[in-house]
Amino acid sequence: MINKYYDLARLKDELATDHYHHLALKASDYIVCYHYDKRCPFHVQQSKRMQEITDYFHE
C-alpha cells in the first residue's frame, strides 16, 4: 500500500496522500529493513524506495 499511495500521491491524488498518512506503518519503518531488497521479484531496492517515499511525505 505504501508504494501504491506514493505513486498516486505523486499524481496529485490528495485522497491517496491522506490514506498514506493514516497507515499504521509508514515508509520510514522499512528504510533499514534490507530483507525486502533480497525478496523483491522486480529487483527493486526497496530500502532506497522507502527513503524516497519518506522524503516525499516529509516523515
Rosetta blueprint (number, residue, H / E / L):
1 M L
2 I H
3 N H
4 K H
5 Y H
6 Y H
7 D H
8 L H
9 A H
10 R H
11 L L
12 K L
13 D L
14 E H
15 L H
16 A H
17 T H
18 D H
19 H H
20 Y H
21 H H
22 H L
23 L L
24 A L
25 L L
26 K L
27 A H
28 S H
29 D H
30 Y L
31 I L
32 V L
33 C L
34 Y L
35 H H
36 Y H
37 D H
38 K H
39 R H
40 C L
41 P L
42 F L
43 H L
44 V L
45 Q L
46 Q H
47 S H
48 K H
49 R H
50 M H
51 Q H
52 E H
53 I H
54 T H
55 D H
56 Y H
57 F L
58 H L
59 E L
